[in-house]
């Protein structure tokens, strides 16, 4: 019998629906979905790049994968730019931080 666990990539479920009535539960479902995508990428490619993502109050998603060796200052600039554009869930609360 052949063990196909590593040769057959896991199935990634479809993106969950966002509920403005239950943002906390929606966020948890999104995190599970992102985790499944990262696991599938790792099992398929043997690694996955450093990445970030933001989720807005309405469930919009934005993010990117950083190329290997990108300087921290450039990563921080990209993240700040994306946060300003999307206004993620924590953005408004952290303006006074």
N, CA, C and O of each residue as an XYZ file, in Angstrom:
388
protein
N       0.846     -1.180      0.000
C       0.000      0.000      0.000
C       0.892      1.243      0.000
O       1.885      1.296      0.725
N       0.536      2.241     -0.815
C       1.316      3.458     -0.969
C       0.771      4.534     -0.035
O      -0.438      4.734      0.077
N       1.701      5.221      0.632
C       1.312      6.333      1.509
C       1.288      7.610      0.674
O       2.344      8.105      0.280
N       0.105      8.152      0.400
C      -0.041      9.342     -0.428
C      -0.165     10.632      0.367
O      -0.473     11.677     -0.207
N       0.066     10.583      1.664
C      -0.140     11.794      2.471
C       0.718     12.959      2.020
O       0.254     14.098      2.079
N       1.943     12.734      1.574
C       2.805     13.832      1.171
C       2.786     14.084     -0.328
O       3.184     15.161     -0.775
N       2.335     13.118     -1.110
C       2.313     13.302     -2.554
C       0.989     13.893     -3.040
O       0.932     14.449     -4.137
N      -0.041     13.784     -2.267
C      -1.330     14.369     -2.618
C      -1.553     15.591     -1.736
O      -1.710     15.459     -0.522
N      -1.567     16.793     -2.343
C      -1.740     17.980     -1.512
C      -3.107     17.991     -0.836
O      -4.091     17.514     -1.400
N      -3.159     18.532      0.361
C      -4.449     18.599      1.051
C      -5.422     19.508      0.300
O      -5.017     20.431     -0.407
N      -6.670     19.232      0.466
C      -7.709     20.049     -0.153
C      -7.923     21.286      0.713
O      -8.156     21.185      1.918
N      -7.839     22.446      0.084
C      -8.082     23.703      0.788
C      -9.564     24.028      0.640
O     -10.080     24.086     -0.477
N     -10.247     24.240      1.757
C     -11.671     24.570      1.661
C     -11.873     25.929      1.001
O     -10.948     26.741      0.964
N     -13.058     26.184      0.485
C     -13.316     27.505     -0.108
C     -13.272     28.601      0.960
O     -13.465     28.347      2.148
N     -13.015     29.814      0.501
C     -12.986     30.960      1.415
C     -14.321     31.042      2.141
O     -15.377     30.989      1.510
N     -14.279     31.172      3.477
C     -15.538     31.256      4.226
C     -16.249     32.589      3.989
O     -15.628     33.576      3.594
N     -17.527     32.600      4.230
C     -18.298     33.842      4.138
C     -18.048     34.691      5.371
O     -17.879     34.167      6.472
N     -18.026     35.994      5.183
C     -17.827     36.952      6.262
C     -19.174     37.399      6.792
O     -20.077     37.705      6.013
N     -19.321     37.440      8.103
C     -20.554     37.918      8.720
C     -20.259     39.155      9.555
O     -19.516     39.086     10.534
N     -20.839     40.283      9.169
C     -20.674     41.501      9.965
C     -21.364     41.380     11.324
O     -21.059     42.131     12.251
N     -22.293     40.434     11.437
C     -22.983     40.219     12.705
C     -22.136     39.433     13.699
O     -22.373     39.492     14.906
N     -21.148     38.696     13.193
C     -20.289     37.899     14.074
C     -18.858     37.944     13.539
O     -18.350     36.956     13.008
N     -18.216     39.106     13.687
C     -16.873     39.307     13.148
C     -15.851     38.407     13.818
O     -14.912     37.948     13.168
N     -16.016     38.152     15.089
C     -15.069     37.304     15.809
C     -15.070     35.889     15.231
O     -14.006     35.332     14.962
N     -16.232     35.315     15.040
C     -16.330     33.970     14.458
C     -15.831     33.981     13.021
O     -15.151     33.048     12.595
N     -16.162     35.025     12.271
C     -15.697     35.127     10.891
C     -14.173     35.167     10.840
O     -13.561     34.524      9.987
N     -13.570     35.910     11.737
C     -12.117     36.001     11.778
C     -11.497     34.628     12.063
O     -10.499     34.260     11.443
N     -12.072     33.886     12.980
C     -11.561     32.553     13.295
C     -11.664     31.626     12.067
O     -10.751     30.845     11.797
N     -12.769     31.718     11.338
C     -12.925     30.905     10.132
C     -11.905     31.294      9.072
O     -11.354     30.424      8.397
N     -11.646     32.594      8.916
C     -10.627     33.059      7.975
C      -9.249     32.544      8.380
O      -8.476     32.114      7.524
N      -8.932     32.582      9.672
C      -7.628     32.113     10.132
C      -7.445     30.626      9.849
O      -6.360     30.197      9.455
N      -8.500     29.839     10.049
C      -8.430     28.419      9.714
C      -8.195     28.215      8.217
O      -7.443     27.330      7.811
N      -8.841     29.036      7.416
C      -8.694     28.958      5.967
C      -7.264     29.310      5.542
O      -6.666     28.608      4.726
N      -6.713     30.409      6.104
C      -5.330     30.778      5.797
C      -4.358     29.680      6.222
O      -3.393     29.392      5.513
N      -4.609     29.074      7.368
C      -3.757     27.999      7.851
C      -3.786     26.818      6.883
O      -2.745     26.229      6.593
N      -4.957     26.474      6.387
C      -5.078     25.372      5.433
C      -4.315     25.681      4.150
O      -3.680     24.793      3.582
N      -4.369     26.938      3.681
C      -3.628     27.304      2.473
C      -2.121     27.226      2.711
O      -1.381     26.754      1.848
N      -1.666     27.687      3.874
C      -0.231     27.638      4.184
C       0.251     26.192      4.274
O       1.327     25.863      3.774
N      -0.538     25.332      4.908
C      -0.166     23.915      5.016
C      -0.081     23.269      3.633
O       0.853     22.521      3.347
N      -1.057     23.563      2.785
C      -1.054     22.999      1.436
C       0.173     23.478      0.658
O       0.808     22.693     -0.047
N       0.503     24.753      0.785
C       1.674     25.308      0.118
C       2.942     24.632      0.605
O       3.814     24.281     -0.190
N       3.041     24.452      1.912
C       4.236     23.822      2.476
C       4.362     22.374      2.013
O       5.450     21.935      1.638
N       3.269     21.639      2.036
C       3.322     20.239      1.621
C       3.598     20.101      0.122
O       4.261     19.158     -0.308
N       3.088     21.042     -0.663
C       3.299     20.993     -2.109
C       4.722     21.404     -2.481
O       5.365     20.753     -3.303
N       5.218     22.503     -1.863
C       6.490     23.104     -2.261
C       7.638     22.826     -1.297
O       8.795     23.083     -1.631
N       7.340     22.307     -0.112
C       8.377     22.067      0.887
C       8.687     23.293      1.723
O       9.493     23.217      2.650
N       8.067     24.414      1.418
C       8.263     25.671      2.162
C       7.197     26.653      1.693
O       6.528     26.427      0.684
N       7.049     27.730      2.426
C       6.261     28.842      1.902
C       6.909     30.139      2.352
O       7.542     30.206      3.406
N       6.741     31.147      1.549
C       7.378     32.432      1.803
C       6.752     33.138      2.995
O       5.635     32.837      3.414
N       7.517     34.094      3.530
C       6.983     34.959      4.576
C       5.848     35.776      3.963
O       5.967     36.281      2.847
N       4.758     35.898      4.695
C       3.603     36.607      4.156
C       2.874     37.354      5.271
O       3.081     37.094      6.457
N       2.038     38.263      4.871
C       1.156     38.928      5.819
C      -0.183     39.118      5.136
O      -0.288     39.045      3.912
N      -1.204     39.362      5.942
C      -2.505     39.670      5.377
C      -3.262     40.542      6.371
O      -3.036     40.490      7.580
N      -4.162     41.341      5.823
C      -5.063     42.170      6.615
C      -6.484     41.788      6.257
O      -6.772     41.391      5.127
N      -7.373     41.913      7.236
C      -8.790     41.700      7.018
C      -9.511     42.949      7.499
O      -9.329     43.379      8.639
N     -10.331     43.532      6.629
C     -11.046     44.758      6.986
C     -12.281     44.438      7.815
O     -12.642     43.276      8.000
N     -12.913     45.483      8.306
C     -14.162     45.344      9.078
C     -15.251     44.640      8.270
O     -16.139     44.003      8.837
N     -15.176     44.758      6.928
C     -16.195     44.164      6.054
C     -15.776     42.797      5.525
O     -16.511     42.188      4.748
N     -14.594     42.300      5.939
C     -14.139     40.997      5.493
C     -13.312     41.020      4.224
O     -12.994     39.964      3.677
N     -12.954     42.218      3.740
C     -12.063     42.303      2.585
C     -10.668     41.860      3.016
O     -10.248     42.123      4.143
N      -9.951     41.188      2.115
C      -8.630     40.657      2.420
C      -7.605     41.298      1.500
O      -7.845     41.469      0.305
N      -6.464     41.649      2.069
C      -5.338     42.126      1.288
C      -4.084     41.569      1.935
O      -4.033     41.414      3.155
N      -3.103     41.276      1.156
C      -1.858     40.752      1.698
C      -0.854     40.525      0.597
O      -1.130     40.782     -0.575
N       0.314     40.042      0.978
C       1.327     39.721     -0.018
C       2.329     38.742      0.565
O       2.408     38.535      1.777
N       3.090     38.148     -0.339
C       4.208     37.302      0.048
C       5.476     38.088     -0.239
O       5.602     38.714     -1.292
N       6.414     38.054      0.697
C       7.677     38.763      0.517
C       8.698     37.853     -0.142
O       8.782     36.667      0.175
N       9.467     38.407     -1.052
C      10.534     37.612     -1.658
C      11.629     37.383     -0.624
O      11.807     38.190      0.288
N      12.340     36.312     -0.765
C      13.423     35.981      0.154
C      14.465     37.099      0.154
O      14.832     37.616     -0.901
N      14.933     37.464      1.335
C      15.989     38.458      1.462
C      15.533     39.906      1.444
O      16.373     40.805      1.492
N      14.236     40.163      1.376
C      13.754     41.549      1.372
C      14.058     42.197      2.717
O      13.804     41.605      3.766
N      14.595     43.397      2.689
C      14.973     44.105      3.913
C      13.751     44.400      4.780
O      12.657     44.656      4.278
N      13.969     44.357      6.102
C      12.871     44.613      7.050
C      12.245     45.979      6.837
O      11.026     46.117      6.934
N      13.052     46.994      6.548
C      12.501     48.343      6.354
C      11.540     48.378      5.172
O      10.533     49.086      5.214
N      11.837     47.622      4.118
C      10.938     47.577      2.954
C       9.665     46.808      3.292
O       8.574     47.187      2.867
N       9.807     45.725      4.060
C       8.618     44.983      4.499
C       7.711     45.883      5.322
O       6.498     45.912      5.115
N       8.310     46.625      6.269
C       7.521     47.510      7.121
C       6.815     48.583      6.309
O       5.666     48.917      6.600
N       7.479     49.127      5.300
C       6.862     50.151      4.451
C       5.673     49.571      3.682
O       4.635     50.221      3.559
N       5.823     48.353      3.167
C       4.731     47.705      2.429
C       3.543     47.462      3.354
O       2.400     47.731      2.985
N       3.811     46.956      4.549
C       2.743     46.672      5.506
C       2.024     47.963      5.906
O       0.794     47.993      5.963
N       2.774     49.020      6.180
C       2.158     50.306      6.554
C       1.283     50.850      5.436
O       0.189     51.354      5.686
N       1.766     50.747      4.204
C       0.996     51.229      3.056
C      -0.313     50.452      2.906
O      -1.369     51.042      2.679
N      -0.235     49.130      3.033
C      -1.430     48.306      2.906
C      -2.421     48.585      4.042
O      -3.631     48.614      3.820
N      -1.907     48.788      5.253
C      -2.785     49.079      6.386
C      -3.516     50.402      6.186
O      -4.705     50.513      6.482
N      -2.808     51.389      5.687
C      -3.433     52.696      5.446
C      -4.534     52.579      4.397
O      -5.572     53.232      4.503
N      -4.304     51.749      3.389
C      -5.267     51.585      2.299
C      -6.501     50.800      2.739
O      -7.626     51.198      2.438
N      -6.299     49.700      3.442
C      -7.405     48.785      3.750
C      -8.111     49.091      5.064
O      -9.291     48.776      5.217
N      -7.413     49.696      6.008
C      -7.967     49.960      7.349
C      -8.437     48.646      7.987
O      -9.636     48.439      8.175
N      -7.486     47.761      8.319
C      -7.869     46.458      8.879
C      -8.567     46.572     10.226
O      -8.631     47.653     10.812
N      -9.088     45.455     10.709
C      -9.873     45.414     11.947
C      -9.211     46.174     13.094
O      -9.884     46.938     13.787
N      -7.935     45.988     13.308
C      -7.244     46.596     14.449
C      -6.770     48.004     14.174
O      -6.368     48.691     15.112
N      -6.796     48.476     12.925
C      -6.160     49.732     12.524
C      -6.696     50.931     13.304
O      -5.915     51.716     13.841
N      -8.009     51.080     13.370
C      -8.602     52.234     14.051
C      -8.248     52.233     15.534
O      -7.952     53.285     16.100
N      -8.274     51.065     16.167
C      -7.976     50.984     17.582
C      -6.510     51.293     17.870
O      -6.185     51.765     18.960
N      -5.616     51.033     16.908
C      -4.182     51.197     17.154
C      -3.673     52.580     16.769
O      -2.487     52.852     16.950
N      -4.500     53.447     16.257
C      -4.018     54.780     15.879
C      -3.526     55.554     17.099
O      -2.674     56.433     16.969
N      -4.050     55.240     18.281
C      -3.614     55.913     19.501
C      -2.563     55.120     20.257
O      -2.136     55.551     21.328
N      -2.135     53.989     19.745
C      -1.150     53.149     20.433
C       0.237     53.764     20.396
O       1.183     53.185     20.930
